[in-house]
C-alpha cells in the first residue's frame, strides 16, 4: 500500500545504524570493564571514570541515533 501512514517512505540512514552500533559497543565495553574491575581488580582502569565515560558516550550516541530517526520520519 502506498498511502500507508505507518510505513516510512525511506529506509533508515546508514548513519543511524553506525551510531547505534558504536553506542552498543560503548555499553558492552563499560560492562566488561565493570566486570573486570569487580572480578580481577584491574589497577589500570582507575576509579570508574572510563566506565562512566563509556556510559555517557553510549547514551549520547543512542540519543543522537534516535534524533536522526525522528528527523528522517518527519521528512
C-alpha positions as CSV (number, residue, x, y, z in Angstrom):
1,X,0.0,0.0,0.0
2,X,1.5,3.3,-1.0
3,X,-0.6,5.5,1.2
4,X,0.1,3.7,4.4
5,X,0.9,6.3,7.1
6,X,2.8,3.9,9.3
7,X,5.3,2.9,6.6
8,X,8.4,5.1,6.3
9,X,9.0,6.4,2.7
10,X,12.7,5.9,3.0
11,X,14.8,3.3,4.9
12,X,16.7,4.5,7.9
13,X,20.0,6.1,7.0
14,X,23.3,4.3,7.4
15,X,24.5,6.8,9.9
16,X,21.8,5.7,12.4
17,X,22.9,2.1,12.1
18,X,26.5,3.1,12.7
19,X,25.7,5.3,15.7
20,X,23.6,2.5,17.3
21,X,26.4,0.0,16.7
22,X,29.0,2.3,18.3
23,X,26.6,3.0,21.2
24,X,26.1,-0.7,21.9
25,X,29.9,-1.2,21.7
26,X,30.3,1.5,24.4
27,X,27.7,-0.1,26.6
28,X,29.3,-3.5,26.2
29,X,32.8,-2.2,26.9
30,X,31.6,-0.5,30.0
31,X,30.0,-3.7,31.2
32,X,33.2,-5.7,30.6
33,X,35.3,-3.1,32.4
34,X,32.9,-3.2,35.3
35,X,33.2,-7.0,35.5
36,X,36.9,-6.8,35.1
37,X,37.2,-4.3,38.0
38,X,34.9,-6.3,40.2
39,X,36.5,-9.7,39.5
40,X,40.2,-9.1,38.9
41,X,40.7,-5.6,40.4
42,X,42.4,-4.2,37.3
43,X,44.6,-1.4,38.6
44,X,44.9,0.3,35.2
45,X,41.3,1.5,35.0
46,X,41.3,3.9,37.9
47,X,38.2,4.8,39.9
48,X,35.5,4.1,37.3
49,X,35.9,7.2,35.2
50,X,36.4,5.3,32.0
51,X,33.3,3.3,32.7
52,X,31.3,6.4,33.3
53,X,32.7,8.0,30.2
54,X,31.7,4.9,28.1
55,X,28.2,5.0,29.5
56,X,27.8,8.7,28.8
57,X,29.2,8.3,25.3
58,X,26.8,5.4,24.6
59,X,23.8,7.3,25.9
60,X,24.7,10.4,23.8
61,X,25.2,8.2,20.7
62,X,21.9,6.4,21.2
63,X,20.1,9.7,21.7
64,X,21.7,11.0,18.5
65,X,20.6,8.0,16.6
66,X,17.0,8.3,17.9
67,X,17.0,12.0,16.9
68,X,18.2,11.1,13.4
69,X,15.5,8.5,13.1
70,X,12.9,11.0,14.3
71,X,14.1,13.6,11.8
72,X,14.1,11.1,8.9
73,X,10.5,10.2,9.8
74,X,9.4,13.8,9.7
75,X,10.5,14.3,6.2
